[in-house]
Amino acid sequence: MPQGQPVAVPDDGLTTRARRNAPLLAVHTGPGKGKSTAAFGMALRAWNQGFSIAVFQFVKSAKWKVGEEAVFRELGRLHDEHGAGGPVEWHKMGSGWSWTRKHGSEDDHAAAAADGWAEIRRRLAEERHDFYVLDEFTYPLKWGWVDVDDAVATLADRPGRQHVVITGRDAPQALVDAADLVTEMTKIKHPMDVGRKGQKGIEW
């Protein structure tokens, strides 16, 4: 794709502008490091364009401090107080979804994941946000906590111009097939392979 030129132009009756403005479904999968990092980088670009950002973190514990969360919460405050960028919401399953009164629990992750997906479905139907990051969402799909066919159909039929980025290993093939952009992170080397633990500023 030299200089951003498509390899082929589809015969779909759409103008170049219409194709360029089509909502994107992206999947970052594979065993390598960087899937979430890349998604949050895309979210930064979207925030800079004034898009409404919503992050839904599946699986991660409430105790796990994610550096990007602190940054995006600050960006959300910057928007609220000074009008810069776009609004930001950040929701974590591990700490109890922000729209519920239930606290995080180790008891029923499957129910919590289903609650999270139900809320995302509502927001997509309402066109609540411009840019969604569904971080580690492939795991609830893989483990059967969220129905793959329902998720793919909902994402494929979402109204308006809502971009969605999904991260996590082992993305189901149906999701890969439905996505517009799929990137597989392949591990070549990793510090943990030689006994080095994660470090601040790199992993969190």
ABEGO torsion letter per residue (X at the ends): XBGGBBABBBBAGBBAAAAAABBBBBBBBEABBGAAAAAAAAAAAAAAAGBBBBBBBBGBBAABBBAAAAAAAAAAAAAAAAGBEBBBBBBBAAAEBAABABBBBAABAAAAAAAAAAAAAAAAAAGABABBBBBGAAAAAAAGABBAAAAAAAAAABBEBBBBBBBEBGBBAAAAAABABBBBBBBABBAAAAGBBBBBGAAX
